[in-house]
Amino acid sequence: MKVSIIGATGYSGLELIRYLYNHPSVEIVSIHSQTEKQPIDSVYPYLKGLLSLSLEPIDVEKIMAQSDLVFLALPSGVSKDVAVPFVKSGFPVIDLSGDFRLREKGAYEQWYKKEAKHYPLIDSFEYGLAEYRQDVSKPFIANPGCYATAAELSFAPLLQEELIDLNSIIIDGKSGLSGAGKALSQASHFTEANDNMSVYKMNEHQHIPEIVQQFQCWAPKLKGIQFTTSLIPVTRGIFMTSYGRLKNKLKTEELIHLYQTHYEKKPFVRVHEKNSYPVLKQIIGTNFCDIGLSVNEQTDIVTLVTVIDNLGKGAAGQAIQNLNLFSGFSESEGLLQVPIYP
């Protein structure tokens, strides 16, 4: 299969290149940038001897003529405009931005603070939470956000089995600096982020409606969640701690067994044994989502500890997982990297 990447110089675009370089069934035939026009190994010398394709302007007709699918690794607000001619031509698109995730009219303007002239096209996209895809044959895929992926995989068994009080969900997500992309800001400046931790977008994060939208697919009566995001001084990774009150008495061992059974055929979700909780180091550079959990039998509160690589399972890795599903490849093809440890 031949693919093109638009936005190849961003962190998610570079991660797509890293995974696809060793994918046995995929060839990267073109890479595109809105700002650079030189060989990518000149911009990023770590790719020398591996990939020397030149970064090209975005030429929709040329891309469709030489490729079978295009990845859009562009910022939200930019991707929606670039996607339009591909979608109107019926050309397969996997979009890594947030532009095609929110289905409720007005939600995109409210949470992303941008115009939604692309709104009618959202109906053409399937939300790409890979473990729960409804129709893998759909050619337009809205890849989930990083926080959303971790939160949705954390709560899916509890919501689907109707085990949790829908008014009790609290999610605390902490992200490494690469989650903010390459654009510089005061918060991402070394002297601000190093040896520090800060909360951001309190009750305003754009992944909130995305998480609620998916939760409501499993639990239509859910009204909302409490969701907090923080920045921690690591390069990549999301460490999420979540809480909810169980409706009925359950022991930790019983809930772990339920999770292990639920995810036993999902190759990228790994559930820990009792008294074992995941750490960031065990998923860095991979498409894995690792979950540990415990029940406080006095309060009936379940605590979920979930880790993903925000650039892997939270972006490029899941995008390639969705490519595999769409193309009929093995779901894990090209994605079974050993984590970078330590």
Steps between C-alpha positions, in 0.01 A plus 500: 500500500629845410441792734572871522546708817395863516657675798803272503722736699281517809543260789209277392616506139851396599355222714300377199826481307669305782226236510435478125869468413492143629142415400528199267189587297529879468722730295529873568496651151479869586527732798365852511551819696346843488832663589797279398615410147815290544594138570365401839837364611638851456240633742533200733849347471396202716329367184820498291551164333138411575272741316604779266170584328464869425227694676251615240221756487148362532382398152173313546478360147860373509451338839185321388672383181796338676359390836225279638441698821609825660580574864427853616736579789403865513381728782130530570356785298742435213417138429131563432576713196767268361269199536211638295618418144606148603165427663303642211699275265439194719872460568584323830607733781620439855491833681702536821358841593182570696317648203275204421436348844210698645165414347271738690433820310666796668736288712803561279457879516449487877797282589751572222412869464509472120248524216340172392431549130604137461219384728292308242806288415528374858217257427730325250760421768502210742647560844815290503528354851661191351387245758135598444474578130149443365576492127865447409421537130427872534764700310492812720627457856515760777788377715426556872683743722767376739321575827176371349658171401633438850173601667277296270706183531507551878123510540366290212447177702340685792259690276413212270426272795305778681716464811563863585305797634490734200519809721823393670757501218816703569797492263841653572732496198865604496685545171856543384606810309473346153123489546490872434668463161802689372365852541680682780321657794594627843366179661723281281814709554767290674531735796123486557445126448814348654463394864142619485139391452211718391128464438368634171163545325303437818149383394577626148710228338382411150512127576219531756212492246679227305520278809139572596385427144659154507393427859142576397524236227543249783289677764244734339382638834843644588488880531863596549835430663756681713821521298827670591819526295852576621838545339790299641872533417539196275533495122222257423237290670163537673452387858130492584343430838121460494232433759139391518255345746385145429128432512548165672762334719794362302840382608813619325567148372153479346536831318847414374364173363219690327751738339731218395209314343371813330836580343638150441457533122621860488876471432593850613318518835692333783333460839720467810464247777389600851729748681686575178463838333648623172771763459577720203829329416326175408305646205732769358549458127212253464131466419418334833249617757573354844240504777522420871208524739391462860170508690469663840255257658408749773393777261429295183724741308699348217833661412633452147862570408551520123808584293546556128757668279321814381682479165446123470164365614391861541576597141715331233491145636122492515481663155702208360287254697202657321684471167551130568132449578389691190742318271436149632850460639564339835399759761845497657703500178793741523408597856650241734803700609667421829463799735803728547605394849651640714 
